[in-house]
Amino acid sequence: MADFDQELDASGLNCPLPILRAKKALGAMSAGQVLHIIATDPGSVKDFEAFAKQTGNELMESREEGGKFHFLIKKS
């Protein structure tokens, strides 16, 4: 797994909360920093893909492990 600068655990939260929390976290971060998000909502996979496209941030990784979804987003 790649290095990251900040971690956001959005386990147990349903759409759109993981996205909103990620947006807030990324807002406080510097360009080039990486946010690791952990979510349990299966819908978050498509949500984060769309979020990355809309915001221009890079979705570096999207994977599922043990019922949890892990995302790495690099702030543009």
C-alpha positions as CSV (number, residue, x, y, z in Angstrom):
1,M,0.0,0.0,0.0
2,A,1.2,3.5,-0.9
3,D,2.1,6.0,1.7
4,F,-0.5,8.5,2.8
5,D,-0.5,11.7,4.8
6,Q,-3.9,11.4,6.5
7,E,-6.4,8.7,7.2
8,L,-10.2,9.1,7.3
9,D,-12.2,6.2,8.8
10,A,-15.8,6.5,7.3
11,S,-16.8,2.9,8.4
12,G,-20.4,2.6,9.2
13,L,-21.3,5.8,7.3
14,N,-23.6,5.8,4.3
15,C,-23.6,7.9,1.2
16,P,-23.0,10.8,1.0
17,L,-21.2,11.1,4.3
18,P,-17.9,9.4,3.3
19,I,-17.6,11.8,0.4
20,L,-18.5,14.8,2.4
21,R,-15.9,13.9,5.1
22,A,-13.3,13.2,2.4
23,K,-14.0,16.6,0.8
24,K,-13.6,18.4,4.1
25,A,-10.4,16.5,4.9
26,L,-8.9,17.2,1.4
27,G,-9.8,20.8,1.8
28,A,-7.4,21.1,4.8
29,M,-4.6,19.2,3.0
30,S,-1.9,20.5,0.6
31,A,-1.6,19.7,-3.1
32,G,0.2,16.4,-3.6
33,Q,-0.8,15.0,-0.2
34,V,-2.6,11.6,-0.1
35,L,-5.8,10.8,1.9
36,H,-6.6,7.2,2.8
37,I,-10.3,6.6,3.2
38,I,-11.8,3.5,4.8
39,A,-15.5,2.9,4.1
40,T,-18.0,0.1,4.5
41,D,-20.7,1.4,2.1
42,P,-20.4,-0.6,-1.2
43,G,-21.8,2.5,-3.0
44,S,-18.7,4.4,-2.1
45,V,-16.7,2.7,-4.8
46,K,-18.7,4.4,-7.6
47,D,-19.0,7.6,-5.4
48,F,-15.3,8.1,-5.0
49,E,-14.6,7.4,-8.7
50,A,-17.1,10.1,-9.6
51,F,-15.8,12.4,-6.8
52,A,-12.3,12.2,-8.2
53,K,-13.4,13.0,-11.8
54,Q,-15.5,15.9,-10.6
55,T,-12.9,17.4,-8.3
56,G,-9.8,16.7,-10.4
57,N,-8.2,14.8,-7.5
58,E,-6.5,11.6,-8.4
59,L,-8.0,8.3,-7.2
60,M,-4.7,6.3,-6.8
61,E,-6.2,3.2,-5.4
62,S,-9.6,1.6,-4.8
63,R,-9.7,-1.9,-3.3
64,E,-11.8,-4.1,-1.0
65,E,-10.4,-6.0,1.8
66,G,-12.3,-7.9,4.4
67,G,-15.6,-6.2,3.7
68,K,-14.0,-2.7,3.9
69,F,-13.3,-0.4,1.0
70,H,-10.0,1.4,0.9
71,F,-9.3,4.5,-1.3
72,L,-6.3,6.6,-1.8
73,I,-6.9,10.1,-3.2
74,K,-4.1,12.5,-4.0
75,K,-5.1,16.1,-3.7
76,S,-4.5,18.0,-7.0
